[in-house]
Structures are given as C-alpha cells and as structure tokens.
C-alpha cells in the first residue's frame, strides 16, 4: 500500500510532544481562508510512498525522537485512513509514539465501514491534535466552505477512547475572535474527558507567497497577522468557558 505524501520534516518541534518526524499527507476537502498549505489540497498528488519507507526515514534519526514520535498532518490525513492504519500498526510495533493532526472534517458516524476503520486507528493513536476552526457552524462554513457538525462529533468520538486530545484554534482578527464564540468553544471542549491541552495560535501570513505561486487569490489579502497578546487574551476566554462547564 502507498500513501500520497506532500512532504516530510525530520525535526518537527510544534507537531506534538518532543522532536518528531512529521508526515504531510496530500489532499484536503476544506478551503480555509487562512490555510498556509494550499499546495496540499489536491487529492492523489504528491509522492507515493510506502509505510515501510516512512518508518525507515524515522529510524534514520531514531536517537533524536526518544521523547517524540511520528505526526501525520496535511492536508487532511484522515482522507487516507487505510494507509494510516498500516503506518501506525508498524509504528506501534516499533514502540513509536503516534499523533494525528486533523480537522476531523472527514468523520461521518453514518458510514459504518469508515467509522470502524477510525475506531481501529484510535487504538493505535496516542494523541489527536484537533483543529476546531470555529465553534459556530454558519461561521465555520464561511471560513472553510463546510459546516462543523462532523468536526464536533469527531471530538466526542475521539474522547470515547483513551486517546489524548489537544485542541488547536487559530485566532483571526474579526473572524474567530468573538468573546462569545470563544467561551462557547471552551464550554464544548470542557466536556471532553481526555482533553490534555489547548493550543491557541495567532493567524499569520506565511502562506501568501504559496497562493501567488499557484496563481490563487489569497482570501484574506491585506489582513494583518494576529499578535501573540491577542492570542493569549482569546485563550483566556476559552479557558473561562472550560471552567464554566467544569464547575457545574
């Protein structure tokens, strides 16, 4: 079996605990206005690689990954669930910590076959880093092109296992920074029993040049990056929502 791989990174430090071997999977159904990897959108592109080839790349630098592991990101890695099952099976055979960085958008509780495959994958996954783009469904559609129903259902699905969850949220000025929405996000994730940490990231413009190279119009042209101070303030609002739900 081969997977469609956009690229790999040997020494990732922001994609899970420790130093990690990061695999950027090809393909994504979302069209987030702040996406900085538009070159990962298209399906069945990139480089075809086997799970053995990827494990071998990990093993080349194994000594550096003692507190890290493998993270699959994208694109949207869960589009290639069969490949991930094979890859993570081999990773666990080698004692490797496994992490999925996902939007959760592909989750569909009505697809029994896919649901079963995800269930098997969760048993092989140590950490899920779930990007919740927006807690409000209508605003999520405007921001990404799709609603968030499956995203939120996926969060609850992951929580039904013992898989640890990290929630990621990008703060975009005027779009994802409403105090009410942030508190609502906190109240939702505060119900997750396996929530381990919250990562609130400021919007940046590092992907603008990729759009120009691909001949694409950048959706947020002219919008300035969000400050770290603003991101910290927004994180406090989410934490307040978590506290509200947990003290009931």
Backbone torsions as a table, in degrees:
resi	resn	phi	psi	omega
1	UNK	NA	139.9	176.3
2	UNK	-121.5	152.2	174.3
3	UNK	-112.7	157.0	176.2
4	UNK	-91.9	112.9	-172.7
5	UNK	-112.1	127.3	175.9
6	UNK	-74.6	-49.1	-178.7
7	UNK	-170.8	173.0	174.6
8	UNK	-132.1	157.0	176.7
9	UNK	-130.1	126.3	-173.0
10	UNK	-77.7	-31.1	-172.6
11	UNK	-132.5	63.0	178.1
12	UNK	-75.1	138.2	-178.3
13	UNK	-122.6	0.1	-178.2
14	UNK	-125.2	18.5	-174.8
15	UNK	-122.0	42.5	-177.5
16	UNK	120.4	177.4	-175.6
17	UNK	-67.9	142.5	175.4
18	UNK	72.1	-169.0	175.1
19	UNK	-85.4	133.6	-169.6
20	UNK	-131.6	151.6	169.2
21	UNK	-89.3	116.9	-172.5
22	UNK	-108.0	128.8	-179.6
23	UNK	-113.0	115.4	178.6
24	UNK	-90.6	109.9	-179.0
25	UNK	-81.9	151.0	-178.1
26	UNK	-92.9	139.5	175.7
27	UNK	106.3	133.0	176.2
28	UNK	-157.8	133.0	179.1
29	UNK	-82.1	-17.1	-179.2
30	UNK	-83.2	155.3	173.8
31	UNK	-130.1	65.4	-177.2
32	UNK	-62.1	135.5	-177.8
33	UNK	-64.2	-24.9	-179.3
34	UNK	-103.0	11.6	-179.0
35	UNK	-56.8	134.0	177.9
36	UNK	-109.0	9.6	176.4
37	UNK	-129.8	56.7	-179.0
38	UNK	-63.6	-17.9	178.0
39	UNK	-73.2	-5.5	177.3
40	UNK	-100.0	0.7	-172.7
41	UNK	-66.2	-47.3	-168.7
42	UNK	-70.3	138.4	178.8
43	UNK	-78.2	155.9	174.3
44	UNK	53.7	38.5	171.1
45	UNK	-123.3	-169.1	-177.6
46	UNK	80.8	-160.1	-178.1
47	UNK	-104.1	130.1	175.6
48	UNK	-80.0	124.3	-179.9
49	UNK	-133.9	151.8	176.2
50	UNK	-91.0	162.5	176.5
51	UNK	-64.1	-34.9	178.7
52	UNK	-63.5	-39.1	178.5
53	UNK	-64.1	-39.6	-179.7
54	UNK	-70.8	-41.5	176.5
55	UNK	-61.8	-38.2	178.9
56	UNK	-63.8	-38.9	177.2
57	UNK	-64.3	-40.3	175.9
58	UNK	-59.8	-46.2	-175.2
59	UNK	-64.1	-25.6	178.7
60	UNK	-60.1	-32.6	-177.7
61	UNK	-119.7	26.3	-174.3
62	UNK	-52.1	-36.6	-176.9
63	UNK	-60.9	-26.3	-178.4
64	UNK	-84.8	-12.2	-172.3
65	UNK	-103.6	20.7	-174.6
66	UNK	-59.5	-30.7	177.9
67	UNK	-110.9	12.3	-178.4
68	UNK	-119.6	-135.1	-178.2
69	UNK	160.8	-149.9	-179.9
70	UNK	-111.6	133.2	172.2
71	UNK	-120.9	129.9	171.5
72	UNK	-103.3	131.9	-178.1
73	UNK	-139.4	-157.2	-176.3
74	UNK	-166.0	-148.3	9.7
75	UNK	48.5	-164.9	177.4
76	UNK	-122.4	104.7	-174.7
77	UNK	-62.7	-28.9	-175.7
78	UNK	-73.7	-3.6	169.8
79	UNK	-68.7	-21.3	-177.6
80	UNK	-117.1	54.1	-172.3
81	UNK	-63.4	-36.7	179.8
82	UNK	-62.4	-41.5	178.9
83	UNK	-67.0	-39.6	179.2
84	UNK	-64.1	-37.4	177.4
85	UNK	-59.4	-43.7	179.2
86	UNK	-68.2	-44.8	-178.9
87	UNK	-62.4	-46.8	-176.5
88	UNK	-72.8	-30.1	174.4
89	UNK	-60.2	-45.2	179.4
90	UNK	-70.4	-33.8	177.3
91	UNK	-62.8	-46.0	-178.9
92	UNK	-68.1	-32.0	175.4
93	UNK	-62.0	-25.1	179.6
94	UNK	-103.1	12.0	176.6
95	UNK	68.7	30.7	-175.7
96	UNK	-95.8	132.7	174.7
97	UNK	-68.7	133.7	-174.6
98	UNK	-118.4	140.2	-177.9
99	UNK	-141.0	139.1	174.7
100	UNK	-116.4	124.4	173.3
101	UNK	-101.7	111.4	-169.2
102	UNK	-142.1	158.7	171.8
103	UNK	-90.1	-14.1	-178.2
104	UNK	72.9	5.5	-172.0
105	UNK	-68.5	-23.2	-176.7
106	UNK	-81.7	-9.7	-176.9
107	UNK	-63.1	134.4	178.5
108	UNK	-145.6	102.4	-176.9
109	UNK	-64.2	-15.2	-179.6
110	UNK	-88.2	-6.4	177.2
111	UNK	-98.5	96.0	-171.3
112	UNK	-62.2	-41.4	-178.2
113	UNK	-65.3	-46.6	180.0
114	UNK	-66.2	-39.9	179.0
115	UNK	-59.6	-41.6	179.0
116	UNK	-65.5	-40.6	178.8
117	UNK	-64.4	-40.8	176.9
118	UNK	-64.7	-36.8	177.7
119	UNK	-61.4	-43.2	177.6
120	UNK	-65.9	-37.7	-179.7
121	UNK	-66.1	-38.5	179.9
122	UNK	-62.1	-31.7	178.6
123	UNK	-67.9	-17.8	-179.3
124	UNK	-105.2	2.6	-172.4
125	UNK	-111.6	128.2	179.7
126	UNK	-87.4	-31.6	-175.7
127	UNK	-147.3	134.6	170.2
128	UNK	-113.2	122.8	173.4
129	UNK	-99.4	106.1	-172.8
130	UNK	-102.7	120.6	176.5
131	UNK	-87.0	112.4	172.3
132	UNK	-100.7	106.4	-173.6
133	UNK	-70.1	-40.1	179.7
134	UNK	-158.8	140.2	179.8
135	UNK	-80.6	-24.9	180.0
136	UNK	-87.2	124.6	-172.8
137	UNK	-63.1	-45.3	-179.1
138	UNK	-62.4	-41.3	179.0
139	UNK	-70.6	-31.8	176.3
140	UNK	-64.5	-40.6	177.7
141	UNK	-62.4	-45.4	-179.8
142	UNK	-63.0	-35.4	-176.3
143	UNK	-80.7	-35.1	-170.5
144	UNK	-121.6	-17.0	-176.1
145	UNK	94.4	-6.3	-180.0
146	UNK	-139.6	156.8	178.9
147	UNK	-80.9	173.4	-172.7
148	UNK	-103.9	11.0	-176.0
149	UNK	-56.2	-49.4	-178.2
150	UNK	-70.9	-29.6	178.2
151	UNK	-62.6	-49.4	-178.4
152	UNK	-68.2	-36.3	176.5
153	UNK	-65.5	-35.6	178.6
154	UNK	-65.6	-39.1	177.9
155	UNK	-57.8	-44.2	179.4
156	UNK	-69.7	-34.8	177.1
157	UNK	-62.5	-49.2	179.2
158	UNK	-60.2	-39.7	-177.2
159	UNK	-66.1	-19.3	179.4
160	UNK	-75.6	-10.8	174.4
161	UNK	-101.6	-174.5	177.1
162	UNK	-96.2	13.3	-179.6
163	UNK	-70.5	129.6	178.1
164	UNK	-71.5	148.5	-177.3
165	UNK	-123.5	132.0	167.2
166	UNK	-113.1	129.2	176.2
167	UNK	-98.2	130.2	175.3
168	UNK	-112.6	140.4	177.8
169	UNK	-142.7	128.1	179.2
170	UNK	-94.6	128.3	179.0
171	UNK	-92.0	115.1	176.5
172	UNK	-115.5	120.2	-176.4
173	UNK	-54.9	127.2	177.2
174	UNK	80.8	-2.6	-176.7
175	UNK	-124.5	-47.9	-177.3
176	UNK	-123.2	23.7	-173.3
177	UNK	-115.7	12.8	178.4
178	UNK	-64.6	130.0	-179.8
179	UNK	-57.4	-44.0	-179.5
180	UNK	-62.8	-42.8	179.6
181	UNK	-66.1	-39.9	-179.7
182	UNK	-64.6	-42.2	177.5
183	UNK	-65.5	-37.6	177.2
184	UNK	-64.4	-38.7	175.4
185	UNK	-61.1	-43.5	178.8
186	UNK	-61.9	-41.2	179.6
187	UNK	-65.6	-33.2	178.1
188	UNK	-70.9	-52.3	-175.7
189	UNK	-73.6	-19.2	177.6
190	UNK	-65.2	-18.4	178.6
191	UNK	-84.1	-9.7	-178.2
192	UNK	-78.2	121.7	-175.4
193	UNK	-72.1	-26.2	-175.4
194	UNK	-107.1	19.7	174.5
195	UNK	-66.6	123.4	-177.2
196	UNK	-106.5	-37.2	174.2
197	UNK	-160.0	165.6	-176.5
198	UNK	-121.6	128.6	-178.9
199	UNK	-119.3	110.1	179.9
200	UNK	-106.1	118.9	-170.6
201	UNK	-111.7	136.6	175.6
202	UNK	-76.8	139.2	175.4
203	UNK	-58.7	139.3	176.6
204	UNK	-132.9	169.8	-175.4
205	UNK	-114.8	24.5	-175.5
206	UNK	-69.5	-14.0	-179.6
207	UNK	-92.8	-2.1	-174.5
208	UNK	-57.3	-43.8	-177.9
209	UNK	-63.5	-31.1	177.6
210	UNK	-63.3	-39.8	178.5
211	UNK	-62.2	-44.0	-179.9
212	UNK	-63.3	-40.9	179.2
213	UNK	-64.7	-31.9	-179.5
214	UNK	-89.1	-1.3	-178.7
215	UNK	72.8	27.3	-178.7
216	UNK	-104.8	148.6	174.7
217	UNK	-80.4	131.1	179.4
218	UNK	-80.2	120.1	-172.5
219	UNK	-62.7	-28.8	-175.8
220	UNK	-110.4	34.9	-178.9
221	UNK	-53.4	128.4	177.3
222	UNK	91.6	-15.0	179.0
223	UNK	-74.7	128.7	-177.3
224	UNK	-78.5	151.2	177.2
225	UNK	-58.3	149.8	176.5
226	UNK	-80.8	142.1	-178.8
227	UNK	-79.2	156.8	175.3
228	UNK	-62.5	-34.0	179.3
229	UNK	-63.8	-44.9	179.3
230	UNK	-63.7	-41.9	178.8
231	UNK	-60.9	-40.2	179.2
232	UNK	-65.8	-38.8	177.3
233	UNK	-63.3	-42.3	179.8
234	UNK	-66.0	-37.6	177.7
235	UNK	-61.2	-38.7	179.2
236	UNK	-62.9	-35.8	178.0
237	UNK	-66.4	-40.7	178.1
238	UNK	-63.9	-43.9	179.1
239	UNK	-61.8	-35.6	176.8
240	UNK	-62.5	-41.5	177.4
241	UNK	-62.8	-39.6	177.4
242	UNK	-61.8	-45.0	-179.7
243	UNK	-63.1	-39.3	-178.9
244	UNK	-59.0	-42.8	-176.5
245	UNK	-78.1	-28.4	-175.3
246	UNK	-86.3	-13.7	178.4
247	UNK	-94.8	-2.2	179.1
248	UNK	-71.1	NA	NA
